[in-house]
């Protein structure tokens, strides 16, 4: 049976959105440093200093982890095994939890990440959720259900 590229393509879209998160973080870190300025001003009221390296490092870590996980799903999308869909579900949950963490994390009552960063981190999970649904649909069609 010829495989539809929609499952793999959508999983690769999730990879691309992960790379986009990293690219936007690089542009911000080398240019305007808006994330660093946001965190510095937010922590200043508490006499604390925000570590830009830690802030941007966490974003890069999320982006790389997301990209690697979605590459694994895209690689398995070629197979007709249930494992591709199950892995897709797990990766959606993991990548969504990373995005939600960026949205809700706080310290000293301060949110070091503006909501935009959390939303950008959630985009790969959204694309991945679509890929996962397509994987399960393909599995149902292939099994004749």
Backbone as a printed PyTorch tensor [residue, N CA C, xyz], in Angstrom:
tensor([[[  0.8500,  -1.1750,   0.0000],
         [  0.0000,   0.0000,   0.0000],
         [  0.8940,   1.2360,   0.0000]],

        [[  0.5860,   2.1750,  -0.8660],
         [  1.3460,   3.4170,  -0.9630],
         [  0.9930,   4.3150,   0.2170]],

        [[  2.0470,   4.8170,   0.8790],
         [  1.8240,   5.6500,   2.0660],
         [  1.5210,   7.0780,   1.6610]],

        [[  0.5500,   7.6480,   2.3100],
         [  0.2550,   9.0540,   2.1260],
         [  1.3360,   9.8680,   2.8140]],

        [[  1.7440,  10.9490,   2.2040],
         [  2.7670,  11.8050,   2.7870],
         [  2.2140,  12.7260,   3.8560]],

        [[  0.8970,  12.7030,   4.0600],
         [  0.3070,  13.6520,   4.9930],
         [  0.7680,  13.4290,   6.4270]],

        [[  0.8890,  12.1730,   6.8620],
         [  1.3250,  11.9100,   8.2410],
         [  2.7620,  12.3530,   8.4370]],

        [[  3.6260,  11.9190,   7.5320],
         [  5.0410,  12.2710,   7.6370],
         [  5.2260,  13.7680,   7.4400]],

        [[  4.5240,  14.3330,   6.4800],
         [  4.6530,  15.7670,   6.2120],
         [  4.2000,  16.6140,   7.3900]],

        [[  3.1420,  16.1990,   8.0460],
         [  2.6500,  16.9550,   9.2020],
         [  3.6150,  16.8120,  10.3770]],

        [[  4.1910,  15.6330,  10.5500],
         [  5.1980,  15.4560,  11.6020],
         [  6.4280,  16.3080,  11.2910]],

        [[  6.7900,  16.3920,  10.0110],
         [  7.9180,  17.2470,   9.6340],
         [  7.5830,  18.7270,   9.8120]],

        [[  6.3130,  19.0750,   9.6800],
         [  5.8930,  20.4470,   9.9820],
         [  6.1440,  20.7510,  11.4560]],

        [[  5.8750,  19.7790,  12.3220],
         [  6.1530,  19.9500,  13.7530],
         [  7.6530,  20.1450,  13.9800]],

        [[  8.4850,  19.4380,  13.2270],
         [  9.9400,  19.6350,  13.3070],
         [ 10.2810,  21.0600,  12.8900]],

        [[  9.6880,  21.4990,  11.7830],
         [  9.9420,  22.8560,  11.2980],
         [  9.5190,  23.9270,  12.2920]],

        [[  8.4000,  23.7040,  12.9610],
         [  7.9440,  24.6690,  13.9710],
         [  8.8670,  24.6760,  15.1830]],

        [[  9.4670,  23.5400,  15.4870],
         [ 10.4600,  23.4790,  16.5650],
         [ 11.7090,  24.2730,  16.1830]],

        [[ 12.1310,  24.1100,  14.9420],
         [ 13.2870,  24.8690,  14.4480],
         [ 12.9550,  26.3620,  14.4260]],

        [[ 11.7210,  26.6960,  14.0910],
         [ 11.2960,  28.1000,  14.0940],
         [ 11.4260,  28.7000,  15.4890]],

        [[ 11.0380,  27.9560,  16.5160],
         [ 11.1900,  28.4260,  17.8960],
         [ 12.6510,  28.7560,  18.1810]],

        [[ 13.5490,  27.8600,  17.7940],
         [ 14.9830,  28.0940,  18.0170],
         [ 15.4650,  29.3000,  17.2170]],

        [[ 15.0140,  29.4240,  15.9730],
         [ 15.4420,  30.5460,  15.1340],
         [ 14.9800,  31.8790,  15.7150]],

        [[ 13.7470,  31.9310,  16.1860],
         [ 13.2410,  33.1760,  16.7780],
         [ 14.0120,  33.4950,  18.0540]],

        [[ 14.3510,  32.4820,  18.8270],
         [ 15.1420,  32.7010,  20.0450],
         [ 16.5380,  33.2200,  19.6970]],

        [[ 17.1470,  32.6660,  18.6570],
         [ 18.4730,  33.1360,  18.2240],
         [ 18.3950,  34.5910,  17.7770]],

        [[ 17.3760,  34.9020,  16.9830],
         [ 17.2120,  36.2750,  16.5030],
         [ 17.0050,  37.2240,  17.6810]],

        [[ 16.1980,  36.8210,  18.6330],
         [ 15.9510,  37.6650,  19.7970],
         [ 17.2230,  37.8210,  20.6310]],

        [[ 17.9410,  36.7420,  20.8390],
         [ 19.1300,  36.7960,  21.6790],
         [ 20.2370,  37.6370,  21.0350]],

        [[ 20.3730,  37.5550,  19.7250],
         [ 21.4280,  38.3220,  19.0560],
         [ 20.9980,  39.7350,  18.6930]],

        [[ 19.7070,  39.9940,  18.7760],
         [ 19.2100,  41.3130,  18.3950],
         [ 18.6520,  42.0920,  19.5570]],

        [[ 17.3610,  42.0940,  19.6610],
         [ 16.6730,  42.9640,  20.6190],
         [ 16.7810,  42.5090,  22.0660]],

        [[ 17.0150,  41.2290,  22.2820],
         [ 17.0830,  40.6640,  23.6440],
         [ 15.8250,  40.9810,  24.4530]],

        [[ 14.6830,  40.9340,  23.7980],
         [ 13.4230,  41.2690,  24.4730],
         [ 13.1080,  40.2980,  25.6070]],

        [[ 13.4460,  39.0300,  25.4410],
         [ 13.2030,  38.0640,  26.5150],
         [ 14.0620,  38.4010,  27.7330]],

        [[ 15.3230,  38.6720,  27.4970],
         [ 16.2140,  39.0340,  28.5990],
         [ 15.7730,  40.3070,  29.2980]],

        [[ 15.3630,  41.2970,  28.5210],
         [ 14.8980,  42.5610,  29.1080],
         [ 13.6160,  42.3550,  29.9110]],

        [[ 12.7200,  41.5420,  29.3820],
         [ 11.4730,  41.2530,  30.0970],
         [ 11.7710,  40.6260,  31.4570]],

        [[ 12.6090,  39.5990,  31.4620],
         [ 12.9190,  38.9050,  32.7030],
         [ 13.6930,  39.7990,  33.6660]],

        [[ 14.6290,  40.5820,  33.1450],
         [ 15.4080,  41.4820,  34.0010],
         [ 14.5100,  42.4990,  34.6850]],

        [[ 13.5980,  43.0860,  33.9240],
         [ 12.6980,  44.0760,  34.5320],
         [ 11.7120,  43.4210,  35.5030]],

        [[ 11.2930,  42.2070,  35.2010],
         [ 10.3510,  41.5130,  36.0830],
         [ 11.0110,  41.1320,  37.4060]],

        [[ 12.2690,  40.7000,  37.3570],
         [ 12.9730,  40.2860,  38.5700],
         [ 13.5510,  41.4630,  39.3510]],

        [[ 13.7330,  42.6120,  38.7280],
         [ 14.3460,  43.7610,  39.3910],
         [ 13.5930,  44.1680,  40.6560]],

        [[ 12.2930,  44.0620,  40.6330],
         [ 11.4940,  44.4380,  41.8010],
         [ 11.7960,  43.5490,  43.0110]],

        [[ 12.3610,  42.3790,  42.7720],
         [ 12.6770,  41.4490,  43.8540],
         [ 14.1700,  41.4170,  44.1680]],

        [[ 14.9280,  42.2960,  43.5240],
         [ 16.3670,  42.3420,  43.7590],
         [ 17.0990,  41.1330,  43.1990]],

        [[ 16.5160,  40.4750,  42.2280],
         [ 17.1160,  39.2850,  41.6170],
         [ 17.5590,  39.6090,  40.2040]],

        [[ 18.5050,  38.8330,  39.7250],
         [ 19.0050,  39.0100,  38.3690],
         [ 18.6320,  37.7750,  37.5390]],

        [[ 18.0620,  37.9890,  36.3820],
         [ 17.6950,  36.8850,  35.4880],
         [ 18.9040,  36.4840,  34.6600]],

        [[ 19.1200,  35.2020,  34.5390],
         [ 20.2090,  34.6850,  33.7270],
         [ 19.7130,  34.5040,  32.2940]],

        [[ 20.2130,  35.3500,  31.4020],
         [ 19.7980,  35.2290,  29.9990],
         [ 20.2170,  33.8870,  29.4220]],

        [[ 21.3720,  33.4020,  29.8350],
         [ 21.8340,  32.1020,  29.3410],
         [ 20.8620,  30.9930,  29.6920]],

        [[ 20.3500,  31.0190,  30.9090],
         [ 19.3880,  29.9950,  31.3210],
         [ 18.0660,  30.1560,  30.5870]],

        [[ 17.6170,  31.4000,  30.4110],
         [ 16.3420,  31.6420,  29.7240],
         [ 16.3840,  31.1600,  28.2840]],

        [[ 17.4130,  31.5960,  27.5540],
         [ 17.5260,  31.1910,  26.1540],
         [ 17.9080,  29.7170,  26.0470]],

        [[ 18.7260,  29.2370,  26.9630],
         [ 19.1210,  27.8290,  26.9510],
         [ 17.9270,  26.9030,  27.0820]],

        [[ 16.9790,  27.2750,  27.9280],
         [ 15.7720,  26.4660,  28.0770],
         [ 14.9690,  26.4530,  26.7720]],

        [[ 14.8740,  27.5940,  26.1240],
         [ 14.1650,  27.6290,  24.8360],
         [ 14.8530,  26.7560,  23.7960]],

        [[ 16.1930,  26.8350,  23.7380],
         [ 16.9180,  25.9940,  22.7810],
         [ 16.7430,  24.5200,  23.1100]],

        [[ 16.7680,  24.1910,  24.3880],
         [ 16.5710,  22.8070,  24.7940],
         [ 15.2100,  22.2780,  24.4000]],

        [[ 14.1730,  23.0900,  24.6260],
         [ 12.8100,  22.6960,  24.2290],
         [ 12.7430,  22.5020,  22.7220]],

        [[ 13.3230,  23.4210,  21.9660],
         [ 13.2670,  23.3380,  20.5040],
         [ 13.9840,  22.0910,  19.9870]],

        [[ 15.1620,  21.8090,  20.5170],
         [ 15.9250,  20.6440,  20.0620],
         [ 15.2120,  19.3470,  20.4480]],

        [[ 14.7370,  19.2650,  21.6750],
         [ 14.0190,  18.0660,  22.1070],
         [ 12.7640,  17.8460,  21.2640]],

        [[ 12.0030,  18.9100,  21.0400],
         [ 10.8100,  18.8010,  20.1970],
         [ 11.1740,  18.2970,  18.8030]],

        [[ 12.1880,  18.9080,  18.2040],
         [ 12.5760,  18.5290,  16.8390],
         [ 12.9980,  17.0620,  16.7740]],

        [[ 13.8040,  16.6170,  17.7270],
         [ 14.2550,  15.2210,  17.7170],
         [ 13.0930,  14.2430,  17.8950]],

        [[ 12.1860,  14.5700,  18.7930],
         [ 11.0390,  13.6870,  19.0130],
         [ 10.1510,  13.6050,  17.7740]],

        [[  9.9040,  14.7510,  17.1390],
         [  9.0520,  14.7330,  15.9510],
         [  9.7450,  14.1020,  14.7560]],

        [[ 11.0790,  14.1830,  14.7080],
         [ 11.8060,  13.4540,  13.6630],
         [ 11.6260,  11.9450,  13.8390]],

        [[ 11.6230,  11.4810,  15.0790],
         [ 11.3920,  10.0580,  15.3420],
         [  9.9940,   9.6480,  14.8810]],

        [[  9.0040,  10.4740,  15.1700],
         [  7.6290,  10.1660,  14.7280],
         [  7.5630,  10.1610,  13.2050]],

        [[  8.1910,  11.1500,  12.5650],
         [  8.1820,  11.2110,  11.0920],
         [  8.8550,   9.9760,  10.5030]],

        [[  9.9250,   9.5280,  11.1250],
         [ 10.6070,   8.3240,  10.6470],
         [  9.7440,   7.0860,  10.7690]],

        [[  8.9960,   6.9870,  11.8430],
         [  8.1250,   5.8270,  12.0400],
         [  6.8290,   5.9230,  11.2350]],

        [[  6.5120,   7.1050,  10.7440],
         [  5.2640,   7.2710,   9.9930],
         [  5.2610,   6.4410,   8.7220]],

        [[  6.4340,   6.0570,   8.2390],
         [  6.5110,   5.2070,   7.0460],
         [  5.9620,   3.8070,   7.3240]],

        [[  6.0690,   3.3750,   8.5560],
         [  5.6280,   2.0220,   8.8860],
         [  4.1240,   2.0190,   9.1610]],

        [[  3.5500,   0.8430,   9.1050],
         [  2.1210,   0.7210,   9.4000],
         [  1.8980,   0.1600,  10.7960]],

        [[  2.9300,   0.2550,  11.6130],
         [  2.8220,  -0.2860,  12.9610],
         [  2.1130,   0.7060,  13.8710]],

        [[  1.4770,   0.1710,  14.8520],
         [  0.7710,   0.9670,  15.8440],
         [  1.7350,   1.8490,  16.6370]],

        [[  2.9930,   1.4510,  16.6790],
         [  3.9810,   2.1800,  17.4710],
         [  4.1010,   3.6320,  17.0210]],

        [[  3.9440,   3.9040,  15.7280],
         [  4.0440,   5.2790,  15.2410],
         [  2.9600,   6.1470,  15.8620]],

        [[  1.7480,   5.6600,  15.9260],
         [  0.6570,   6.4200,  16.5270],
         [  0.8030,   6.5770,  18.0250]],

        [[  1.2340,   5.5000,  18.6860],
         [  1.4230,   5.5550,  20.1400],
         [  2.5380,   6.5380,  20.4820]],

        [[  3.6380,   6.4720,  19.7430],
         [  4.7280,   7.4200,  19.9630],
         [  4.2450,   8.8440,  19.6970]],

        [[  3.4290,   9.0110,  18.6740],
         [  2.8720,  10.3320,  18.3860],
         [  2.0910,  10.8950,  19.5540]],

        [[  1.2760,  10.0650,  20.1870],
         [  0.4980,  10.5070,  21.3510],
         [  1.4370,  10.9330,  22.4830]],

        [[  2.4480,  10.1050,  22.7520],
         [  3.3980,  10.4240,  23.8220],
         [  4.1560,  11.7170,  23.5310]],

        [[  4.5520,  11.8880,  22.2800],
         [  5.3060,  13.0890,  21.9160],
         [  4.4120,  14.3230,  21.9690]],

        [[  3.1560,  14.2040,  21.5660],
         [  2.2240,  15.3340,  21.6960],
         [  2.1270,  15.7350,  23.1620]],

        [[  1.9480,  14.7630,  24.0390],
         [  1.8200,  15.0730,  25.4660],
         [  3.0870,  15.7200,  26.0140]],

        [[  4.2370,  15.1970,  25.6280],
         [  5.4970,  15.7440,  26.1280],
         [  5.7600,  17.1440,  25.5880]],

        [[  5.6030,  17.3340,  24.2830],
         [  5.8880,  18.6530,  23.7090],
         [  4.8620,  19.6870,  24.1710]],

        [[  3.6150,  19.2650,  24.3400],
         [  2.6100,  20.2020,  24.8630],
         [  2.9350,  20.5850,  26.3010]],

        [[  3.4000,  19.6280,  27.0920],
         [  3.7310,  19.9510,  28.4800],
         [  4.9070,  20.9110,  28.5580]],

        [[  5.8500,  20.8090,  27.6350],
         [  6.9600,  21.7630,  27.6110],
         [  6.4590,  23.1710,  27.2810]],

        [[  5.5670,  23.2650,  26.3170],
         [  4.9960,  24.5670,  25.9700],
         [  4.1800,  25.1620,  27.1010]],

        [[  3.3710,  24.3260,  27.7400],
         [  2.5560,  24.7990,  28.8670],
         [  3.4530,  25.2350,  30.0250]],

        [[  4.5360,  24.5180,  30.2200],
         [  5.4810,  24.9070,  31.2770],
         [  6.0160,  26.3070,  31.0320]],

        [[  6.3740,  26.6100,  29.7920],
         [  6.8520,  27.9620,  29.4870],
         [  5.7570,  29.0050,  29.7130]],

        [[  4.5110,  28.6140,  29.5230],
         [  3.3970,  29.5380,  29.7370],
         [  3.1420,  29.8260,  31.2120]],

        [[  3.3100,  28.8300,  32.0580],
         [  2.8650,  28.9710,  33.4490],
         [  3.9840,  29.0510,  34.4800]],

        [[  5.2300,  28.7890,  34.0800],
         [  6.3200,  28.8080,  35.0460],
         [  6.4300,  30.1910,  35.6880]],

        [[  6.6620,  30.1920,  36.9940],
         [  6.8620,  31.4560,  37.6850],
         [  7.8090,  31.2380,  38.8550]],

        [[  8.4720,  32.3120,  39.2130],
         [  9.3970,  32.3060,  40.3280],
         [  9.2930,  33.6610,  40.9940]],

        [[  9.1420,  33.6920,  42.2960],
         [  8.9310,  34.9390,  43.0310],
         [  7.6750,  35.6560,  42.5360]],

        [[  6.7340,  34.9140,  42.0100],
         [  5.5300,  35.5200,  41.4680],
         [  5.7370,  36.1770,  40.1150]],

        [[  6.8790,  35.9220,  39.5040],
         [  7.2490,  36.5300,  38.2190],
         [  7.2510,  35.4470,  37.1470]],

        [[  6.7060,  35.7580,  36.0110],
         [  6.7550,  34.8470,  34.8610],
         [  7.8890,  35.3080,  33.9480]],

        [[  8.9830,  34.5580,  33.9170],
         [ 10.1270,  34.9960,  33.1180],
         [  9.8840,  34.9430,  31.6070]],

        [[  8.9350,  34.1350,  31.1750],
         [  8.6360,  34.0210,  29.7450],
         [  7.3070,  34.6940,  29.4380]],

        [[  7.3060,  35.6730,  28.5240],
         [  6.0280,  36.2250,  28.0720],
         [  5.2060,  35.1220,  27.3930]],

        [[  3.8950,  35.2630,  27.3560],
         [  3.0420,  34.2140,  26.7660],
         [  3.4130,  33.8380,  25.3280]],

        [[  3.9560,  34.7590,  24.5710],
         [  4.3250,  34.4710,  23.1840],
         [  5.2780,  33.2770,  23.0940]],

        [[  6.2370,  33.1840,  24.0060],
         [  7.2020,  32.0900,  23.9590],
         [  6.5290,  30.7490,  24.2450]],

        [[  5.6000,  30.7160,  25.1700],
         [  4.8750,  29.4860,  25.4480],
         [  4.0150,  29.0710,  24.2700]],

        [[  3.3800,  30.0500,  23.6370],
         [  2.5560,  29.7470,  22.4680],
         [  3.4070,  29.2280,  21.3120]],

        [[  4.5760,  29.8310,  21.1030],
         [  5.4750,  29.3410,  20.0550],
         [  5.9220,  27.9080,  20.3520]],

        [[  6.1330,  27.6050,  21.6260],
         [  6.5470,  26.2550,  22.0100],
         [  5.4010,  25.2460,  21.8760]],

        [[  4.1650,  25.7220,  21.8910],
         [  3.0090,  24.8260,  21.7300],
         [  2.7130,  24.4930,  20.2620]],

        [[  3.1970,  25.2960,  19.3360],
         [  2.8970,  25.0620,  17.9170],
         [  3.3120,  23.6680,  17.4260]],

        [[  4.5130,  23.1720,  17.7660],
         [  4.8500,  21.8210,  17.3030],
         [  3.8920,  20.7570,  17.8370]],

        [[  3.4250,  20.9200,  19.0560],
         [  2.4780,  19.9480,  19.6140],
         [  1.1660,  19.9690,  18.8350]],

        [[  0.7360,  21.1390,  18.3960],
         [ -0.4900,  21.2410,  17.6010],
         [ -0.3600,  20.5290,  16.2700]],

        [[  0.7430,  20.7990,  15.5680],
         [  0.9710,  20.1170,  14.2900],
         [  1.1370,  18.6160,  14.5110]],

        [[  1.8180,  18.2610,  15.5880],
         [  2.0140,  16.8460,  15.8980],
         [  0.7190,  16.1350,  16.2360]],

        [[ -0.1970,  16.8380,  16.8770],
         [ -1.4960,  16.2360,  17.1920],
         [ -2.2310,  15.8870,  15.9000]],

        [[ -2.1450,  16.7690,  14.9260],
         [ -2.7710,  16.4880,  13.6230],
         [ -2.0990,  15.2820,  12.9740]],

        [[ -0.7650,  15.2340,  13.0290],
         [ -0.0450,  14.0860,  12.4580],
         [ -0.4550,  12.7870,  13.1450]],

        [[ -0.6190,  12.8430,  14.4440],
         [ -0.9890,  11.6440,  15.1990],
         [ -2.3890,  11.1660,  14.8330]],

        [[ -3.3110,  12.0930,  14.6920],
         [ -4.6690,  11.7160,  14.2670],
         [ -4.6090,  11.0660,  12.8880]],

        [[ -3.8080,  11.6340,  11.9950],
         [ -3.6770,  11.0490,  10.6560],
         [ -3.0510,   9.6630,  10.7150]],

        [[ -2.1020,   9.4700,  11.6160],
         [ -1.4900,   8.1440,  11.7680],
         [ -2.5180,   7.1060,  12.2090]],

        [[ -3.3570,   7.4790,  13.1610],
         [ -4.3740,   6.5300,  13.6300],
         [ -5.4350,   6.2940,  12.5620]],

        [[ -5.7880,   7.3110,  11.8140],
         [ -6.7530,   7.1140,  10.7170],
         [ -6.1960,   6.1630,   9.6800]],

        [[ -4.9240,   6.3560,   9.3410],
         [ -4.2910,   5.4790,   8.3600],
         [ -4.2680,   4.0500,   8.8810]],

        [[ -3.9970,   3.9010,  10.1730],
         [ -3.9860,   2.5650,  10.7790],
         [ -5.3410,   1.8900,  10.6900]],

        [[ -6.4130,   2.6600,  10.8660],
         [ -7.7630,   2.0970,  10.7920],
         [ -8.0870,   1.6980,   9.3480]],

        [[ -7.6850,   2.5410,   8.3890],
         [ -7.9430,   2.2270,   6.9820],
         [ -7.1530,   1.0030,   6.5620]],

        [[ -5.8810,   0.9240,   7.0110],
         [ -5.0250,  -0.1880,   6.6230],
         [ -5.5140,  -1.5110,   7.2090]],

        [[ -6.1060,  -1.4320,   8.4130],
         [ -6.5860,  -2.6730,   9.0250],
         [ -7.9790,  -3.0500,   8.5350]],

        [[ -8.5900,  -2.1650,   7.7390],
         [ -9.8940,  -2.4910,   7.1830],
         [-11.0490,  -2.1390,   8.0810]],

        [[-10.8080,  -1.3980,   9.1330],
         [-11.9000,  -1.0160,  10.0660],
         [-12.7290,   0.0810,   9.5020]]])
